[in-house]
Amino acid sequence: MGNSRNIDTMSAKERIRGVMLNQKVDRVPFMPFFSSFMAVDSGETLYDFYTNPEIAFRAGEKTMERYPWANIRPVHSWGDHGAWEFGGKIAWPEDEESMSPSTPEHLITEPEQVDGLPDPDPEETEWFHLRMRFNDICVEKGYSPLLPSGSIMGQMASIAGAGNLMLWMAEDPDAFHRLAEKVIVFNLKMAKITLEKYGAARCSVMSDVALESNTLISPQMFEEFCLPYLVRLHKFYFESGVRTTMIHLCGQHKGNLKYWKQVPLPKRTIFSVAEVMDIEETGAALGEDYILAGNIATDTLLGGTREEIIKETKRCLEQGKGRPGGFILMPACEFPPRANPENLEVVREALMEYGQY
């Protein structure tokens, strides 16, 4: 495969900073989008990783040392939460069959139950305590503390069930909006505490936008039911002075792209996209103010042959690296926790071969 040795002339930190500032860099950066993989690769149990921020941070540092060519930072978060914060249950992963924490049962299932939900104080929830403990470590070690996601749909689904949310959009929109109001108020409370403690210039926000996918809802439903809350939270972040922002468009969002121009986002926001999104089309729709990241198919990373991984990585690089607004190589979604680490080395080989400028 030609010359696949590491010929970097910049550090991972210098490279990503260069892309963020829209400056010339030596090659395309690679963000592996690690979470549970850090625990598996570092030999930590998933239970310890998710219940102990100190262990999670240590696992992140080990992973960074193992893959210095990639842009990695310690993380401690998961997607399926929301009910826990509002008094529900959480199921911790006990083996590799359940790779991250999850909601074992929804808090409510009927529209009339929305008003009976509590209005929790974040500082009295274990979820917030875990986040702030991890944020404290991040700040101590020179990393940005993390703010709550700018999307509330995942939390709402944890509380009421994704199917019920879709049903309420059609049959009881008022119940949907009442629940959304409770969740966004909780997120704003968490955000204000976080910003007051650390300052906006230090903080970053990553918004996982999954249930807003056009596979699940139409662009018109996105505009009516999701966009107002994305605008509200991101407007608060933007006006507070937060400038490090990433949006992960999980799934197919082609019909929603035009609405993102209404969301107040800082220039150089990173949009990462799934494999069903065309890199060139998405980049053209979003414009050159934003950085695009993507979109190596995760099933290829998990079970593909060496040749398939090289071909898929090359595709992404050829479509994205010439983009004027900037490009970051990245999996289409979280790097598969059970992927063979050797597959990551294959990505590195292809990146060194085809990702140079």
C-alpha positions in Angstrom: 0.0 0.0 0.0 2.8 2.4 -0.6 4.4 4.4 2.2 2.2 4.0 5.3 4.7 5.1 7.9 3.9 7.9 10.3 5.2 11.0 8.6 3.5 13.6 10.8 5.1 17.0 11.1 2.5 18.3 13.6 1.2 17.0 16.9 -2.4 15.9 17.2 -3.1 19.1 19.2 -1.4 21.4 16.8 -3.3 19.8 13.9 -6.8 20.1 15.3 -6.0 23.6 16.4 -5.0 24.4 12.9 -8.2 23.1 11.4 -10.3 25.0 14.0 -8.5 28.2 13.0 -8.8 27.3 9.3 -5.1 27.2 8.9 -2.9 24.9 6.7 -2.1 21.6 8.4 0.1 18.6 7.4 -2.7 16.1 7.0 -6.3 15.4 7.8 -6.9 15.0 11.6 -8.6 11.8 12.8 -11.1 11.8 15.7 -11.9 8.2 16.5 -15.1 9.1 18.5 -14.1 6.7 21.4 -16.3 6.0 24.4 -16.7 2.5 25.6 -13.7 1.5 23.4 -11.5 3.3 25.9 -12.6 1.0 28.7 -12.2 -2.1 26.7 -8.9 -1.1 25.2 -7.5 0.0 28.6 -8.6 -3.1 30.4 -11.1 -1.4 32.7 -14.5 -2.9 33.3 -17.4 -1.0 31.7 -19.1 -0.7 35.1 -16.0 1.0 36.6 -15.5 3.2 33.6 -19.1 4.6 33.8 -19.5 4.8 37.5 -16.0 6.2 38.4 -14.9 9.4 36.6 -11.3 9.0 37.8 -11.1 5.6 36.1 -12.7 6.9 33.0 -10.2 9.8 32.7 -7.3 7.4 33.4 -8.6 5.1 30.6 -8.7 8.1 28.3 -5.1 9.0 29.0 -4.0 5.4 28.4 -5.8 5.4 25.0 -4.2 8.8 24.1 -0.8 7.3 24.8 -1.5 4.3 22.7 -2.7 6.2 19.7 -0.8 9.5 19.6 -1.5 10.1 15.9 -5.3 10.4 16.6 -7.1 13.3 18.2 -8.4 11.9 21.5 -9.5 13.3 24.8 -10.9 11.5 27.8 -14.7 11.3 27.8 -17.3 10.3 30.3 -20.9 10.3 29.0 -23.5 8.1 27.3 -26.6 8.6 25.2 -29.4 6.8 27.1 -30.0 9.0 30.1 -32.8 11.4 31.2 -35.2 9.2 33.2 -32.4 8.7 35.8 -32.2 12.5 36.4 -36.0 12.7 36.9 -36.1 10.0 39.5 -36.0 6.9 37.3 -33.6 3.9 37.2 -30.3 3.4 35.5 -28.9 0.0 34.3 -25.1 -0.1 34.4 -23.3 -2.3 31.9 -22.1 -5.6 33.4 -20.6 -7.2 30.3 -19.8 -6.5 26.6 -23.3 -7.3 25.6 -24.5 -4.1 27.2 -21.7 -1.7 26.2 -23.0 1.5 28.0 -25.5 2.5 30.7 -29.2 2.4 29.7 -32.7 3.2 30.9 -34.3 -0.1 32.0 -37.9 1.4 32.1 -39.5 4.6 31.1 -40.9 7.0 33.7 -44.1 7.8 31.9 -46.0 6.4 28.9 -49.1 8.6 28.8 -49.5 12.3 28.0 -51.4 13.0 31.2 -48.4 11.8 33.2 -46.2 14.6 32.0 -47.3 17.2 34.6 -46.6 14.8 37.4 -42.9 14.6 36.6 -40.7 16.4 39.1 -38.6 19.5 38.4 -35.3 18.2 39.7 -32.5 20.3 41.1 -29.4 19.2 39.1 -27.2 19.3 42.1 -29.3 16.7 43.8 -28.9 14.2 40.9 -26.2 11.6 40.7 -25.9 12.2 36.9 -24.8 15.8 37.5 -22.4 14.8 40.3 -20.7 12.4 37.9 -20.4 15.0 35.2 -19.0 17.6 37.5 -16.5 15.2 39.0 -15.3 14.4 35.5 -15.3 18.1 34.6 -13.2 18.9 37.6 -10.6 16.4 36.5 -10.7 17.7 33.0 -10.0 21.3 34.1 -7.2 20.2 36.4 -5.5 18.3 33.5 -6.0 21.1 31.0 -9.1 19.9 29.1 -12.4 21.7 28.5 -15.3 20.9 30.8 -18.4 19.6 29.0 -21.8 21.2 28.9 -25.2 19.4 28.5 -26.1 18.5 24.9 -27.9 21.0 22.8 -30.4 18.3 21.9 -33.0 17.2 24.4 -34.6 14.4 22.3 -32.5 11.6 23.8 -33.4 12.6 27.4 -37.1 12.9 26.4 -37.0 9.4 24.9 -35.4 8.0 28.0 -38.3 9.5 30.1 -41.2 8.6 27.8 -40.0 6.3 25.1 -39.1 7.2 21.5 -42.3 5.6 20.1 -44.5 7.6 22.5 -42.7 10.9 21.5 -43.4 10.2 17.8 -47.0 9.4 18.6 -47.4 12.6 20.7 -46.0 14.7 17.8 -49.0 13.5 15.7 -51.7 13.1 18.3 -50.9 15.3 21.3 -48.3 17.9 20.5 -49.1 19.8 23.7 -47.9 16.9 25.8 -44.7 16.7 23.7 -44.0 20.4 24.3 -44.8 20.2 28.0 -42.2 17.4 28.4 -39.7 19.3 26.3 -40.1 22.3 28.5 -39.3 20.3 31.7 -36.2 18.8 30.1 -34.8 22.0 28.6 -35.3 23.8 31.9 -33.3 21.1 33.6 -30.5 21.3 31.0 -30.4 25.1 31.3 -30.0 24.8 35.1 -27.1 22.4 34.6 -25.6 24.6 32.0 -25.8 27.7 34.2 -24.1 26.0 37.1 -21.3 24.6 34.8 -20.7 28.0 33.2 -20.6 29.8 36.5 -18.1 27.4 37.8 -15.7 27.1 34.9 -16.4 30.1 32.6 -17.7 29.9 29.0 -14.3 30.3 27.4 -13.2 27.0 28.9 -16.4 25.0 28.2 -17.4 22.9 25.1 -20.6 21.3 24.0 -21.3 18.2 22.0 -24.8 17.7 20.8 -25.8 14.2 19.7 -28.7 14.7 17.3 -30.1 11.2 16.7 -33.9 11.0 17.1 -34.2 14.1 14.9 -33.1 11.9 12.0 -35.4 11.9 8.9 -35.5 8.2 9.2 -37.8 8.8 12.2 -39.4 12.2 11.6 -40.0 14.4 8.6 -38.2 17.8 8.1 -41.5 19.5 8.9 -41.7 17.7 12.2 -38.1 18.6 12.9 -38.9 22.2 12.3 -42.0 22.2 14.6 -40.9 19.9 17.4 -37.1 19.9 17.5 -35.7 23.1 16.0 -37.1 25.5 18.7 -35.3 23.7 21.5 -32.0 23.4 19.6 -32.2 27.1 18.9 -33.0 27.9 22.5 -30.1 25.9 24.0 -27.5 26.8 21.5 -28.6 30.5 21.6 -27.9 30.4 25.3 -24.5 28.8 24.8 -23.6 31.2 22.0 -24.7 34.3 23.9 -22.8 33.0 27.0 -19.6 32.9 25.0 -19.2 29.2 24.4 -17.2 28.8 21.2 -16.2 25.1 21.0 -19.2 23.3 19.6 -19.7 19.9 17.9 -22.9 18.6 16.3 -23.2 14.9 15.6 -25.9 14.2 13.0 -26.6 10.6 13.7 -28.5 9.0 10.8 -30.1 10.6 7.8 -30.6 14.4 8.1 -30.7 15.6 4.5 -34.1 17.3 4.9 -33.1 19.0 8.1 -29.9 20.7 6.9 -31.5 23.9 5.7 -32.9 24.5 9.2 -29.5 24.5 10.9 -28.9 28.0 9.5 -31.4 29.2 12.1 -29.4 27.7 15.0 -27.0 30.2 16.6 -23.6 28.4 16.3 -20.1 29.8 16.4 -18.0 29.7 13.3 -15.8 26.6 13.1 -18.5 24.4 14.7 -17.8 20.8 13.8 -20.6 18.8 12.1 -20.0 15.1 12.1 -22.2 12.9 9.9 -23.3 9.3 9.4 -22.4 7.2 6.4 -25.8 7.7 4.9 -24.9 11.4 4.5 -22.9 12.4 1.4 -19.9 14.4 2.6 -19.8 16.8 -0.4 -23.5 17.4 -0.4 -23.6 18.0 3.3 -20.6 20.3 3.2 -22.2 22.4 0.4 -25.5 22.7 2.3 -23.9 23.7 5.6 -21.4 26.2 4.1 -17.7 26.9 4.6 -18.1 28.5 8.1 -18.4 25.0 9.6 -16.0 22.1 9.7 -17.3 18.7 8.4 -16.3 15.4 10.0 -17.1 11.9 8.9 -18.0 9.3 8.0 -16.3 5.9 8.0 -19.0 3.2 8.2 -18.9 1.7 11.7 -19.9 -1.8 10.4 -16.8 -1.7 8.2 -14.7 -0.7 11.2 -16.2 -3.5 13.2 -16.1 -6.4 10.8 -14.5 -5.3 7.5 -11.5 -6.8 5.9 -8.2 -4.8 5.7 -9.0 -3.9 2.1 -12.5 -2.8 2.9 -11.4 -0.5 5.7 -8.7 1.0 3.5 -11.2 1.6 0.7 -13.8 3.1 3.0 -11.2 5.4 4.7 -9.9 6.5 1.3 -13.4 7.3 0.1 -13.9 9.7 3.1 -10.6 11.4 2.6 -11.1 11.9 -1.1 -14.5 13.4 -0.6 -13.6 15.6 2.4 -10.0 16.7 2.5 -10.3 19.3 -0.2 -13.2 21.0 1.4 -12.5 24.7 1.9 -14.3 24.8 5.3 -12.1 22.1 6.7 -12.5 18.3 7.2 -11.8 15.8 10.0 -11.8 12.1 9.4 -14.1 10.3 11.8 -16.3 7.2 12.2 -19.9 7.6 11.2 -20.8 7.1 14.8 -19.1 6.0 18.0 -16.1 3.8 17.2 -17.3 0.2 17.8 -16.2 -0.8 21.3 -15.7 -4.5 20.2 -13.7 -3.6 17.1 -10.3 -5.2 16.8 -7.7 -2.6 17.6 -5.8 -3.7 14.5 -8.6 -2.2 12.4 -7.7 1.2 13.9 -4.1 0.6 12.7 -5.5 0.0 9.2 -7.2 3.4 9.4 -3.9 4.9 10.3 -2.2 3.4 7.4 -4.8 4.6 4.9 -4.8 8.1 6.6 -1.0 8.4 6.2 -1.3 7.3 2.6 -4.2 9.3 1.4 -4.7 12.1 4.0 -1.6 14.2 3.4 -1.9 17.8 2.1 
